[in-house]
């Protein structure tokens, strides 16, 4: 870069990063777009394409000496059988004249003879791949698909190497035949352990995930927004899959409540109060969920908000809403099932992902190989743990009977323990919430437990832990209110009062 500064006649603000995520280790250099005088930095395109490489070549030659003929031939020999776009392939494409490559004339120079042998060897490889055809002895034609096909194969090879490296970090090594590279959204859900995140395209802005599935396969899924993965930690148990297809029940409910092309939340609330009553009923939360759906569709330009109690709904509302969902379904969804690894889940006092699988008793998606085998062993250890602490019983017929409402019991037990521990560092005491009560206070922070994420809500006298939901994420440090419903909560947003002008 010092040589580049001399060539450009200005000091540069730059940073370089070494990358080892492909078959060829390389360096990325990022240069600020301003020169030392603060003016726009203009670099000739030919210098970017060739000049920087030539400067680097000169310096490496001074450091290591010139490349010997033997080294050059060894490098070319290595490229002969590679399933990626190589220097030989580039040279072959440049030598094509009128659609044909003529290698009939044998050169007399030893170096040219060796180069011709390398070209013929590579052409035979390309011929077996269906990317080159010998039209006559020594005369070849190259497929138009040669470069894109080889580059795609090279990218696939780089992905496989990245997946193998992620496994080696865990001390494992598996047959690549068990690897699954998804070119788009997976057709069905993938459940497993997140082994890694990486940039599949270093010039793009999407992130790819490497997931060790309980189906015994190692999966590579690309196309995620980095912002959606900030809180998804390596080692977490996640589920990756397609978005739900078809019309949403909420959209059908909204359409059924429309009168004269207008949807009124207040009118819908009257109906919901009549239809939804009794313990645990939450008509306000039910209607608010539909209003949040309308807000999302308003941003998509499908509905119009006239005022807080009037929404203009088009006649083709359901079909347009479904089409919007279908357009968004081109990106896979990701859901964190547990932030704890399997070892931590085995000894946890809360309701874990392993507990939910044990209670569900549906193990048809569990394959006894790879991570699936690891999960099967962890479930057995967790089962023994539950038996030892009195939350499960092994019957005389060998079947396991679990405590009634096991998940709720474990969740309540963990919340009580964590709440008591947090009370030592807070100015007010902890009180566990009860079903049906209204919780109101300031949302102070989120707390990650084995049972899931919880919101710490504090008022002047006490604080409590209640289930967190994404809808309150932007309310940190603000007043919130919600109604506890068993092990869940219905947040009432937009109804609290505070100081204002």
C-alpha positions in Angstrom: 0.0 0.0 0.0 3.0 2.3 0.5 3.8 1.7 -3.2 0.2 2.4 -4.1 0.4 5.7 -2.2 3.6 6.6 -4.3 1.8 5.8 -7.5 -1.3 7.8 -6.6 0.7 10.7 -5.1 -1.3 10.8 -1.8 -1.5 9.2 1.5 -4.4 6.7 1.8 -6.7 5.8 4.7 -7.0 2.0 4.4 -7.6 -1.2 6.2 -6.8 -4.8 5.2 -8.3 -8.2 6.3 -6.9 -11.6 5.7 -9.5 -14.2 4.5 -9.1 -18.0 4.6 -12.7 -18.9 3.7 -11.9 -20.2 0.2 -9.4 -22.6 -1.4 -7.0 -19.6 -1.9 -6.2 -17.4 1.1 -6.4 -13.8 0.1 -6.5 -10.2 1.4 -9.3 -7.6 1.1 -8.2 -4.0 1.2 -10.7 -1.2 1.8 -9.6 2.3 0.9 -11.4 5.6 2.0 -12.8 7.6 -0.9 -10.9 10.7 0.1 -7.3 11.7 -0.4 -5.0 13.4 2.2 -6.4 16.8 1.2 -10.0 15.6 1.8 -10.9 15.7 -1.9 -12.5 12.8 -3.8 -10.1 10.0 -4.5 -10.1 9.0 -8.2 -8.2 5.9 -9.2 -7.8 4.8 -12.8 -9.7 1.5 -13.6 -6.7 -0.1 -15.2 -4.6 0.6 -12.1 -7.2 -1.1 -9.9 -7.5 -4.1 -12.3 -3.7 -4.6 -13.0 -1.5 -2.0 -11.3 -2.1 -3.1 -7.7 -1.6 -6.8 -8.6 1.7 -5.9 -10.4 3.0 -3.9 -7.4 2.1 -6.9 -5.1 3.8 -9.3 -7.5 7.0 -7.2 -7.6 7.2 -7.1 -3.8 6.5 -10.8 -3.4 9.3 -11.5 -5.9 11.7 -9.4 -3.9 10.7 -11.3 -0.8 10.6 -14.9 -2.1 12.6 -14.7 -5.3 11.3 -15.3 -8.8 9.0 -18.3 -9.5 11.0 -21.1 -10.9 9.8 -23.1 -13.9 9.3 -26.1 -11.7 7.1 -24.2 -9.3 5.1 -22.8 -12.1 4.5 -26.2 -13.6 3.6 -27.6 -10.2 0.9 -24.9 -9.7 -0.5 -25.6 -13.2 -0.5 -29.3 -12.5 -2.5 -28.8 -9.3 -5.1 -26.8 -11.3 -5.6 -29.6 -14.0 -8.2 -31.5 -12.0 -9.8 -28.7 -9.9 -13.6 -28.2 -10.0 -13.3 -24.4 -10.1 -12.4 -21.7 -12.6 -8.6 -21.7 -12.9 -5.8 -19.7 -14.7 -5.7 -22.4 -17.4 -9.4 -21.9 -18.1 -8.9 -18.2 -18.4 -6.0 -18.7 -20.8 -8.1 -21.2 -22.9 -11.0 -18.7 -23.2 -8.6 -15.9 -24.3 -7.1 -18.2 -27.1 -10.5 -19.1 -28.7 -10.7 -17.8 -32.3 -14.0 -17.9 -34.1 -15.4 -20.3 -31.5 -12.6 -22.8 -31.7 -9.4 -23.5 -29.9 -6.6 -24.9 -32.1 -3.9 -26.9 -30.4 -2.8 -29.0 -33.4 0.6 -27.4 -33.8 3.2 -28.7 -31.3 5.6 -25.9 -30.2 9.4 -26.4 -30.0 10.1 -24.4 -26.9 10.2 -26.5 -23.8 8.0 -24.1 -21.8 5.5 -23.9 -24.6 5.4 -27.7 -24.8 4.7 -27.9 -21.1 2.0 -25.3 -21.4 0.4 -27.1 -24.3 0.4 -30.4 -22.3 -1.3 -28.5 -19.4 -4.0 -27.1 -21.7 -4.7 -30.5 -23.3 -4.9 -32.1 -19.8 -7.3 -29.5 -18.6 -9.4 -29.8 -21.8 -9.8 -33.6 -21.2 -11.1 -32.8 -17.7 -13.5 -30.2 -19.1 -14.6 -32.7 -21.7 -15.6 -35.2 -19.0 -17.6 -32.4 -17.3 -19.4 -31.6 -20.6 -17.8 -28.2 -20.8 -15.5 -28.8 -23.8 -15.8 -30.8 -27.0 -13.0 -32.0 -29.3 -14.4 -31.3 -32.7 -11.4 -32.8 -34.6 -8.0 -33.9 -33.4 -6.4 -30.9 -31.6 -9.4 -28.6 -32.3 -11.7 -27.9 -29.3 -14.8 -25.9 -28.7 -15.7 -24.5 -25.2 -19.2 -24.4 -23.7 -20.7 -21.0 -23.0 -21.4 -22.4 -19.6 -17.8 -23.1 -18.8 -16.9 -20.1 -16.6 -20.3 -19.8 -14.7 -20.4 -23.5 -14.1 -16.8 -23.7 -12.8 -17.3 -20.6 -10.6 -20.4 -22.1 -9.2 -18.6 -25.4 -8.5 -15.8 -23.4 -6.9 -18.2 -21.6 -4.6 -19.8 -24.9 -3.6 -16.3 -26.3 -2.8 -15.6 -23.2 -0.7 -18.9 -23.7 1.2 -18.1 -27.3 1.9 -14.7 -26.3 3.2 -16.3 -23.7 5.4 -18.7 -26.3 6.8 -15.9 -28.8 7.5 -14.0 -26.1 9.4 -17.1 -25.4 11.5 -17.3 -29.1 12.3 -13.6 -29.3 13.2 -14.1 -26.5 15.8 -16.4 -29.0 17.5 -13.8 -31.7 17.2 -15.9 -33.6 14.6 -15.3 -34.7 11.0 -18.1 -36.1 8.7 -18.5 -37.3 5.2 -19.5 -34.4 2.9 -22.2 -36.7 1.5 -24.2 -35.7 4.6 -23.9 -32.0 3.8 -26.9 -30.2 2.4 -26.4 -26.8 0.7 -29.7 -25.0 0.2 -29.7 -22.7 -2.8 -32.9 -21.0 -1.6 -35.4 -21.3 1.2 -35.5 -24.8 2.7 -38.7 -26.7 1.7 -39.2 -27.9 5.2 -38.0 -26.7 8.7 -34.5 -27.5 9.9 -33.9 -27.9 13.6 -30.4 -28.1 15.0 -27.4 -26.4 16.5 -26.0 -23.2 15.0 -22.4 -23.9 14.2 -21.4 -20.8 12.3 -22.3 -17.6 10.4 -20.3 -16.4 7.4 -20.6 -14.2 4.3 -21.1 -16.5 1.3 -20.6 -13.5 -1.0 -18.0 -11.1 0.3 -19.4 -8.3 -1.8 -23.0 -9.0 -0.6 -24.8 -8.0 2.5 -26.5 -11.3 3.5 -25.3 -13.9 6.0 -25.3 -17.7 5.6 -25.8 -20.1 8.5 -24.3 -23.5 9.1 -26.8 -25.7 11.1 -26.0 -29.1 12.5 -29.5 -30.7 12.1 -31.1 -33.3 14.2 -31.8 -35.0 10.9 -28.2 -36.1 10.8 -27.2 -33.6 8.1 -25.1 -30.5 8.2 -27.1 -27.6 6.5 -25.9 -24.4 4.8 -28.7 -21.8 4.4 -27.9 -18.4 2.9 -29.9 -15.1 2.5 -30.3 -13.8 6.0 -30.4 -10.2 7.0 -27.5 -9.6 9.4 -29.7 -7.4 11.6 -32.0 -10.4 12.3 -29.1 -12.5 13.5 -27.4 -10.2 16.0 -29.0 -12.0 19.0 -28.7 -15.5 17.6 -25.6 -16.9 19.2 -23.3 -19.7 18.0 -24.3 -22.9 19.8 -28.0 -22.0 20.1 -30.7 -24.5 19.1 -32.6 -22.9 16.3 -35.3 -23.7 13.7 -34.9 -22.4 10.1 -37.7 -22.8 7.6 -40.0 -21.3 5.1 -42.5 -18.6 6.0 -46.1 -19.8 6.5 -48.0 -19.8 3.2 -51.6 -19.0 2.5 -54.0 -16.4 3.9 -53.6 -15.6 7.6 -56.5 -16.1 10.0 -56.1 -12.4 11.1 -56.6 -11.2 7.5 -59.8 -13.3 7.2 -61.1 -11.8 10.5 -60.3 -8.3 9.4 -62.1 -8.8 6.1 -65.1 -10.2 7.9 -65.2 -7.1 10.1 -65.2 -4.6 7.3 -68.3 -2.4 6.8 -68.5 -0.2 3.7 -64.8 -0.7 3.0 -63.9 0.5 6.5 -62.5 -1.5 9.4 -63.1 0.0 12.9 -61.0 -1.5 15.8 -63.6 -0.1 18.3 -66.4 -2.0 16.5 -64.3 -5.1 16.4 -63.6 -4.8 20.1 -67.3 -4.8 20.9 -67.7 -8.0 19.0 -64.6 -9.6 20.6 -65.9 -8.7 24.1 -69.1 -10.5 23.3 -67.5 -13.6 21.8 -64.4 -13.8 24.0 -65.2 -13.8 27.7 -64.3 -15.9 30.7 -60.9 -16.6 32.5 -57.9 -15.7 30.4 -59.9 -13.9 27.8 -58.2 -10.8 26.3 -60.3 -9.1 23.7 -58.2 -5.9 23.8 -55.0 -7.9 23.0 -56.9 -9.8 20.3 -57.9 -6.6 18.5 -54.5 -5.0 19.0 -52.9 -7.9 17.2 -55.1 -7.2 14.2 -54.2 -3.5 14.3 -50.5 -4.4 14.3 -51.1 -6.6 11.3 -52.8 -3.6 9.5 -49.8 -1.4 10.4 -47.5 -3.8 8.7 -49.8 -3.9 5.6 -50.0 -0.1 5.6 -46.2 0.1 5.2 -46.6 -2.3 2.2 -49.2 0.1 0.7 -52.1 -2.3 0.9 -54.4 -0.6 3.4 -54.8 3.1 4.4 -55.0 4.4 8.0 -57.6 7.3 8.1 -57.3 7.8 11.9 -56.9 5.6 15.0 -60.4 4.0 14.6 -60.8 4.0 10.8 -58.9 1.9 8.3 -59.7 1.8 4.5 -59.6 -1.8 3.3 -59.6 -2.6 -0.4 -61.9 -5.2 -1.9 -59.0 -7.6 -2.8 -57.5 -7.2 0.6 -57.0 -10.9 1.4 -55.4 -11.7 -2.0 -53.1 -8.7 -1.8 -52.1 -9.5 1.8 -51.4 -13.1 0.8 -49.3 -11.9 -2.2 -47.3 -9.7 0.1 -46.6 -12.6 2.4 -45.6 -14.8 -0.6 -43.1 -12.1 -1.7 -41.6 -12.0 1.7 -41.4 -15.8 1.9 -38.4 -15.9 -0.4 -36.4 -15.4 2.7 -36.2 -18.1 5.3 -37.3 -17.4 8.9 -35.2 -18.2 11.9 -36.5 -18.9 15.4 -34.3 -19.5 18.5 -35.6 -22.6 20.4 -33.0 -22.4 23.1 -30.0 -20.2 23.9 -28.5 -23.0 26.0 -26.3 -25.8 24.7 -27.4 -29.4 25.4 -25.1 -29.8 28.5 -26.6 -26.7 30.1 -30.1 -27.9 29.3 -29.5 -31.3 31.0 -28.8 -29.6 34.4 -31.1 -26.6 34.0 -34.0 -26.1 36.5 -36.2 -24.4 33.9 -38.4 -25.7 31.1 -35.9 -26.5 28.3 -36.1 -27.4 24.7 -35.2 -31.0 25.7 -38.2 -31.0 28.1 -40.5 -29.9 25.3 -39.3 -32.8 23.1 -39.7 -35.3 26.0 -43.2 -34.1 26.7 -44.1 -34.1 23.0 -42.9 -37.6 22.5 -42.5 -36.9 18.7 -39.0 -38.1 17.8 -39.7 -39.0 14.1 -37.5 -36.1 13.0 -34.6 -37.4 15.1 -32.0 -39.4 13.1 -29.5 -41.5 15.2 -26.4 -40.0 13.6 -24.6 -36.7 13.8 -26.2 -34.1 16.0 -29.4 -36.2 16.1 -27.5 -38.9 18.0 -26.1 -36.3 20.4 -29.7 -34.9 21.1 -31.0 -38.5 21.7 -28.3 -39.0 24.4 -29.0 -35.6 25.9 -32.7 -36.4 26.1 -31.9 -39.6 28.0 -29.7 -37.7 30.4 -32.4 -35.1 30.9 -35.0 -37.8 31.5 -32.9 -39.3 34.3 -32.4 -35.9 35.8 -36.2 -35.3 35.9 -36.6 -38.7 37.6 -34.0 -37.9 40.2 -35.6 -34.6 41.2 -39.1 -36.1 41.3 -40.5 -34.5 38.2 -40.8 -37.8 36.4 -41.4 -41.4 37.4 -40.3 -44.7 35.7 -43.3 -47.0 35.8 -43.1 -50.8 36.2 -43.7 -51.3 32.5 -40.7 -49.1 31.7 -42.7 -46.1 30.5 -42.0 -42.6 31.9 -44.7 -40.6 33.5 -44.1 -36.9 33.8 -45.5 -34.5 36.4 -48.7 -32.9 35.4 -48.0 -29.4 33.9 -44.3 -30.2 34.0 -43.3 -27.3 31.7 -45.2 -24.7 33.8 -43.8 -26.1 37.0 -40.2 -25.9 35.8 -40.7 -22.5 34.4 -42.3 -21.2 37.6 -39.5 -22.8 39.6 -36.7 -21.1 37.5 -38.4 -17.7 37.5 -38.7 -17.8 41.3 -35.0 -18.6 41.6 -33.7 -16.0 39.2 -36.1 -13.4 40.6 -34.7 -14.0 44.1 -31.2 -13.7 42.8 -31.9 -10.5 40.9 -33.5 -9.0 44.1 -30.0 -8.7 45.6 -29.0 -6.1 43.0 -32.2 -4.1 42.7 -33.7 -1.5 45.1 -37.1 -3.2 45.2 -38.2 -6.8 46.1 -39.2 -9.5 43.6 -42.7 -10.8 43.3 -43.8 -13.6 41.0 -46.8 -12.7 38.8 -50.0 -14.7 38.9 -52.4 -15.8 36.2 -54.9 -13.1 35.3 -53.2 -10.1 37.0 -52.3 -6.9 35.3 -48.6 -6.1 35.3 -47.6 -2.5 35.0 -44.3 -0.7 35.4 -41.1 0.2 33.6 -39.5 -2.3 31.2 -35.9 -2.4 32.6 -34.2 -5.2 30.7 -34.5 -8.7 29.2 -33.4 -11.8 31.0 -32.5 -15.0 29.2 -33.5 -18.2 31.0 -33.6 -21.8 30.1 -37.4 -21.4 29.8 -37.0 -18.5 27.4 -36.6 -14.7 27.4 -38.3 -12.7 30.1 -38.9 -9.0 30.6 -38.0 -7.4 33.9 -40.9 -4.9 34.7 -40.3 -2.7 37.8 -42.5 -0.2 39.6 -41.9 1.8 42.8 -42.6 -1.2 45.1 -41.5 -4.3 43.4 -40.4 -6.0 40.2 -41.5 -9.1 38.4 -40.4 -11.3 35.4 -42.9 -11.9 32.6 -42.5 -13.5 29.2 -40.8 -11.2 26.7 -42.2 -10.6 23.2 -40.6 -8.7 20.3 -43.5 -6.2 20.3 -42.1 -4.6 23.5 -38.4 -4.5 22.3 -38.6 -0.8 21.5 -40.2 0.0 24.9 -37.0 -0.5 26.9 -36.9 2.1 29.7 -40.6 3.0 29.1 -43.9 2.2 30.8 -45.6 -1.0 29.8 -48.7 -2.9 30.8 -49.9 -6.4 30.2 -52.2 -9.1 31.4 -50.6 -12.4 32.5 -52.2 -15.5 31.0 -50.7 -18.6 32.4 -47.1 -18.8 31.2 -47.8 -16.1 28.6 -48.7 -12.4 28.6 -50.8 -10.1 26.5 -49.1 -6.7 26.3 -51.4 -3.7 26.2 -49.4 -1.1 24.3 -50.3 2.5 23.6 -52.6 2.8 26.6 -50.2 3.9 29.4 -49.9 7.6 30.4 -46.8 9.5 31.3 -45.5 13.0 31.4 -45.7 15.0 28.2 -46.1 18.4 26.6 
